[in-house]
């Protein structure tokens, strides 16, 4: 939006007035707005004019608004309205969250207290469970897509935000074949090679967030193809190899959730949430879903035929690993 458009401060959807520029996203202007009926602040995302005509971009923007509109949950940002502004640009109105990204908080608190970290993770898992119940896979779970609200040093509430890369059940795909959407460091093996994704893909990503929170580092570090290859084929380090005094229950939960083979992960986000919640109690005898998964299939990722398998073969060769005889 240029200054003239911003100065007009037109009212969107009959009630949301633009009050100023808040920030710049990759393809959006993020504006501060006001609900003229209630006086409450809101956030307005407007698709940048330079991107609105690109194939699939406007559709993905609209899909995020539609996806969020399906969900009403205390740990998911609320969608208030969406549409097309008078200048022809798509907009999306969201509740205003007075807080900061989990990524920003972790920069200040690289190793937060375990009890506080677990509370925020349980809330985030609850929000993602609601996302999954709506038939949506987030596909970009990472600290920057979790807002934490409350006290600056000890936030009390976590909310899932940004469903821009979400896959909506029953909707046609907007992602070209062979394209991996998401953030590399948090991608499960199946997402890295553009294989089928489901709730367990988000389970893996949230487990990476948890590993980062409690160890102060990512399970795998690096860049580009080398990072992808390691995530695909190398065993994830155990949390207690970096944090010797880590709760053994949390070690087992993250080991399961970070499995290469989706069948060895928690089958639902609710299962991961419940295991994380059990780690907050003093009763160390409680049974974990993770324990029932330890005797499951071999923890090796087997890509589907076609392009996912070709991508996996390329990455294995990158590591100098033998390529299995998967066949097609």
C-alpha positions as CSV (number, residue, x, y, z in Angstrom):
1,X,0.0,0.0,0.0
2,X,1.3,3.4,-0.9
3,X,1.0,6.5,1.4
4,X,-2.1,7.8,-0.4
5,X,-3.9,4.5,0.0
6,X,-2.9,4.3,3.6
7,X,-4.0,7.9,4.2
8,X,-7.5,7.1,3.0
9,X,-7.8,4.7,5.9
10,X,-10.9,3.2,4.3
11,X,-13.1,0.8,6.3
12,X,-12.8,-2.8,5.3
13,X,-15.7,-5.3,5.7
14,X,-17.8,-2.4,7.0
15,X,-16.0,-2.1,10.3
16,X,-12.2,-2.4,10.2
17,X,-10.4,0.9,9.6
18,X,-6.7,1.1,8.7
19,X,-4.7,3.1,11.2
20,X,-1.1,2.6,10.2
21,X,1.6,0.3,8.9
22,X,2.8,-2.4,11.4
23,X,5.2,-4.4,9.3
24,X,6.1,-6.1,6.0
25,X,5.7,-9.8,5.4
26,X,7.2,-11.7,2.5
27,X,4.2,-11.0,0.3
28,X,2.0,-8.9,2.4
29,X,1.7,-5.5,4.1
30,X,0.8,-5.9,7.8
31,X,-1.4,-3.0,9.0
32,X,-2.6,-1.9,12.3
33,X,-6.4,-1.4,12.3
34,X,-9.3,-0.7,14.5
35,X,-12.7,-2.2,14.8
36,X,-14.8,0.9,14.6
37,X,-17.7,-0.7,16.4
38,X,-15.8,-1.9,19.4
39,X,-12.7,0.3,19.3
40,X,-10.5,-2.8,19.7
41,X,-7.2,-3.0,17.7
42,X,-6.9,-5.5,14.9
43,X,-4.2,-6.7,12.5
44,X,-4.9,-6.4,8.7
45,X,-2.9,-8.4,6.2
46,X,-3.1,-7.1,2.7
47,X,-1.6,-9.0,-0.2
48,X,1.1,-6.9,-1.9
49,X,0.1,-5.7,-5.4
50,X,3.3,-7.1,-6.9
51,X,2.3,-10.7,-5.9
52,X,-1.4,-10.7,-6.3
53,X,-1.3,-11.7,-9.9
54,X,1.2,-14.5,-9.6
55,X,-0.2,-18.0,-10.1
56,X,-1.7,-19.4,-6.9
57,X,-0.7,-16.6,-4.6
58,X,-4.1,-14.9,-4.2
59,X,-5.7,-18.4,-3.9
60,X,-3.3,-19.4,-1.1
61,X,-3.9,-16.1,0.7
62,X,-7.7,-16.7,0.5
63,X,-7.2,-20.3,1.7
64,X,-5.4,-19.2,4.8
65,X,-8.3,-16.9,5.7
66,X,-10.8,-19.6,4.9
67,X,-8.8,-22.2,7.0
68,X,-8.6,-19.9,10.0
69,X,-12.2,-19.1,9.7
70,X,-13.0,-22.7,10.5
71,X,-11.3,-22.7,13.8
72,X,-12.3,-21.2,17.1
73,X,-9.8,-22.1,19.8
74,X,-8.1,-20.2,22.6
75,X,-4.6,-21.2,21.3
76,X,-5.2,-20.3,17.6
77,X,-5.2,-16.7,16.3
78,X,-8.8,-15.6,15.5
79,X,-9.8,-14.7,11.9
80,X,-12.3,-11.8,11.9
81,X,-13.0,-11.1,8.3
82,X,-11.6,-11.4,4.8
83,X,-12.4,-10.1,1.4
84,X,-11.3,-7.8,-1.5
85,X,-10.6,-4.1,-0.8
86,X,-11.9,-1.3,-3.0
87,X,-8.4,-1.2,-4.7
88,X,-8.8,-4.8,-5.7
89,X,-6.3,-6.3,-3.2
90,X,-7.2,-9.2,-1.0
91,X,-7.2,-8.5,2.8
92,X,-7.5,-10.6,5.9
93,X,-8.4,-9.2,9.4
94,X,-7.1,-11.0,12.4
95,X,-7.2,-10.4,16.2
96,X,-4.5,-8.2,17.5
97,X,-2.1,-10.2,19.8
98,X,-0.2,-8.2,22.3
99,X,2.9,-10.3,22.5
100,X,5.9,-11.5,20.6
101,X,6.9,-14.5,18.5
102,X,8.3,-17.5,20.3
103,X,11.4,-17.1,18.2
104,X,12.0,-13.6,19.6
105,X,11.4,-14.9,23.2
106,X,13.8,-17.8,22.7
107,X,16.5,-15.4,21.5
108,X,16.3,-13.7,24.9
109,X,15.7,-17.0,26.8
110,X,17.6,-19.7,24.9
111,X,16.9,-22.2,27.7
112,X,13.7,-21.3,29.4
113,X,12.5,-23.1,32.6
114,X,11.3,-26.5,31.7
115,X,7.9,-26.1,33.4
116,X,7.2,-22.9,31.5
117,X,8.4,-24.3,28.2
118,X,6.2,-27.4,28.7
119,X,3.2,-25.2,29.4
120,X,3.6,-23.2,26.2
121,X,4.2,-26.4,24.2
122,X,1.1,-28.1,25.6
123,X,-0.9,-25.0,24.6
124,X,0.6,-24.9,21.2
125,X,-0.2,-28.6,20.7
126,X,-3.8,-28.0,21.8
127,X,-4.0,-25.2,19.1
128,X,-2.5,-27.5,16.4
129,X,-4.9,-30.2,17.4
130,X,-7.8,-27.8,16.7
131,X,-6.2,-27.0,13.3
132,X,-6.0,-30.8,12.5
133,X,-9.6,-31.3,13.6
134,X,-10.6,-28.7,11.0
135,X,-9.0,-30.9,8.4
136,X,-5.8,-28.7,8.0
137,X,-2.1,-29.6,8.2
138,X,-0.2,-26.5,9.2
139,X,3.1,-27.5,7.4
140,X,5.1,-24.6,8.8
141,X,5.2,-25.1,12.6
142,X,8.2,-23.2,14.0
143,X,8.9,-20.6,16.7
144,X,8.1,-17.7,14.5
145,X,4.6,-19.0,13.9
146,X,3.7,-19.2,17.6
147,X,2.9,-16.0,19.5
148,X,3.4,-15.9,23.2
149,X,1.4,-13.5,25.3
150,X,1.6,-12.2,28.9
151,X,4.5,-11.2,31.0
152,X,7.7,-10.2,29.0
153,X,9.9,-12.7,30.9
154,X,7.3,-15.4,31.6
155,X,4.6,-15.5,28.9
156,X,1.4,-17.4,30.0
157,X,-0.4,-18.1,26.7
158,X,0.7,-19.5,23.3
159,X,-1.2,-19.0,20.1
160,X,-0.6,-20.7,16.7
161,X,-0.5,-18.2,13.8
162,X,0.2,-18.1,10.1
163,X,-1.5,-20.9,8.1
164,X,-0.1,-19.5,4.8
165,X,1.4,-22.9,3.9
166,X,-1.4,-25.0,5.3
167,X,-2.9,-28.0,3.4
168,X,-6.7,-28.1,3.6
169,X,-8.3,-31.5,3.4
170,X,-10.5,-31.9,0.3
171,X,-9.0,-28.7,-1.4
172,X,-7.1,-28.8,-4.7
173,X,-3.3,-28.5,-4.3
174,X,-1.7,-25.1,-4.9
175,X,1.8,-26.5,-4.6
176,X,3.6,-27.5,-7.8
177,X,4.8,-31.2,-7.8
178,X,8.2,-31.5,-6.3
179,X,8.0,-28.3,-4.3
180,X,8.7,-28.5,-0.6
181,X,6.9,-25.8,1.4
182,X,7.9,-24.9,5.0
183,X,11.1,-24.1,6.9
184,X,13.9,-26.6,6.3
185,X,15.1,-26.9,9.9
186,X,11.6,-27.9,11.1
187,X,10.6,-30.2,8.2
188,X,9.9,-33.9,8.6
189,X,11.5,-36.2,6.1
190,X,8.3,-36.7,4.1
191,X,7.9,-32.9,3.8
192,X,11.5,-32.5,2.6
193,X,10.9,-34.7,-0.4
194,X,7.4,-33.5,-1.2
195,X,5.8,-36.8,-0.1
196,X,2.3,-37.0,1.5
197,X,1.9,-35.1,4.7
198,X,-0.5,-35.5,7.6
199,X,-0.8,-34.5,11.3
200,X,2.4,-36.5,12.1
201,X,4.3,-34.0,9.9
202,X,3.3,-31.2,12.3
203,X,4.0,-33.5,15.3
204,X,7.6,-33.8,14.1
205,X,7.9,-30.0,13.6
206,X,6.6,-29.2,17.1
207,X,9.1,-31.8,18.5
208,X,11.9,-29.8,16.8
209,X,10.6,-26.6,18.5
210,X,10.6,-28.5,21.8
211,X,14.2,-29.8,21.2
212,X,15.3,-26.3,20.4
213,X,13.6,-25.0,23.5
214,X,15.1,-27.4,26.0
215,X,18.6,-27.9,24.5
216,X,19.3,-24.5,23.1
217,X,20.0,-25.8,19.6
218,X,18.3,-27.5,16.7
219,X,18.5,-31.3,16.2
220,X,20.3,-30.7,12.9
221,X,22.1,-27.6,11.9
222,X,23.5,-26.5,8.6
223,X,22.2,-25.2,5.3
224,X,20.5,-26.3,2.1
225,X,20.9,-29.7,0.7
226,X,23.3,-30.9,3.4
227,X,20.8,-30.0,6.1
228,X,18.1,-31.8,4.1
229,X,20.2,-34.9,3.7
230,X,21.0,-35.1,7.3
231,X,17.4,-34.7,8.4
232,X,16.4,-37.4,6.0
233,X,19.0,-40.1,7.0
234,X,20.9,-39.3,10.2
235,X,19.5,-40.3,13.6
236,X,18.3,-37.4,15.6
237,X,20.4,-36.8,18.7
238,X,18.8,-37.7,22.0
239,X,17.9,-34.8,24.2
240,X,19.9,-36.2,27.1
241,X,23.1,-36.3,25.0
242,X,23.0,-32.5,25.2
243,X,21.1,-32.0,28.5
244,X,22.3,-34.8,30.8
245,X,19.8,-34.0,33.5
246,X,16.8,-33.9,31.1
247,X,13.6,-35.6,32.4
248,X,13.8,-39.2,31.0
249,X,10.1,-38.9,30.1
250,X,10.7,-35.9,27.9
251,X,13.7,-37.6,26.3
252,X,11.4,-40.5,25.3
253,X,8.6,-38.3,24.1
254,X,10.9,-36.3,21.8
255,X,12.7,-39.4,20.6
256,X,9.3,-40.8,19.4
257,X,8.0,-37.5,17.9
258,X,11.3,-37.0,16.0
259,X,11.3,-40.4,14.4
260,X,12.1,-40.6,10.7
261,X,9.3,-43.1,10.1
262,X,6.0,-41.4,10.6
263,X,4.5,-44.7,11.9
264,X,6.8,-44.4,15.0
265,X,5.7,-40.9,15.8
266,X,2.7,-39.9,17.9
267,X,-0.3,-40.6,15.7
268,X,-2.1,-37.4,16.5
269,X,-1.2,-34.0,17.9
270,X,-3.5,-34.8,20.9
271,X,-1.3,-37.8,21.7
272,X,1.8,-35.6,21.7
273,X,0.0,-32.9,23.8
274,X,-1.0,-35.5,26.4
275,X,2.6,-36.9,26.6
276,X,4.0,-33.4,27.1
277,X,1.4,-32.7,29.7
278,X,2.4,-35.9,31.6
279,X,5.9,-34.6,31.7
280,X,4.7,-31.7,33.8
281,X,3.5,-34.0,36.7
282,X,5.6,-35.5,39.5
283,X,4.2,-39.0,38.8
284,X,7.0,-40.6,36.8
285,X,5.0,-43.9,36.6
286,X,2.4,-42.6,34.2
287,X,2.4,-44.4,30.8
288,X,3.4,-42.5,27.8
289,X,2.2,-42.9,24.2
290,X,5.9,-42.7,23.3
291,X,6.6,-45.9,25.2
292,X,4.1,-47.8,23.1
293,X,5.8,-46.6,19.9
294,X,9.3,-47.8,20.8
295,X,8.7,-51.3,19.6
296,X,7.2,-50.2,16.3
297,X,8.6,-50.5,12.8
298,X,12.2,-49.8,12.0
299,X,12.9,-46.0,12.2
300,X,13.8,-45.5,8.6
301,X,11.9,-43.2,6.3
302,X,10.7,-44.9,3.1
303,X,9.6,-42.4,0.5
304,X,6.7,-42.9,-1.8
305,X,7.3,-43.8,-5.5
306,X,8.0,-41.2,-8.1
307,X,9.3,-37.7,-7.3
308,X,9.6,-38.2,-3.5
309,X,11.8,-41.3,-4.1
310,X,13.9,-39.6,-6.6
311,X,14.5,-36.7,-4.2
312,X,15.4,-39.0,-1.4
313,X,17.9,-40.9,-3.6
314,X,19.5,-37.6,-4.5
315,X,19.9,-36.6,-0.9
316,X,21.2,-39.9,0.2
317,X,23.9,-39.7,-2.5
318,X,24.7,-36.3,-1.2
319,X,25.6,-37.9,2.1
320,X,27.5,-40.7,0.4
321,X,25.0,-43.2,1.7
322,X,23.9,-46.3,-0.3
323,X,20.5,-46.0,-1.9
324,X,18.1,-48.8,-0.8
325,X,16.4,-51.0,-3.4
326,X,13.0,-49.5,-2.9
327,X,11.8,-50.2,-6.4
328,X,8.7,-48.5,-7.8
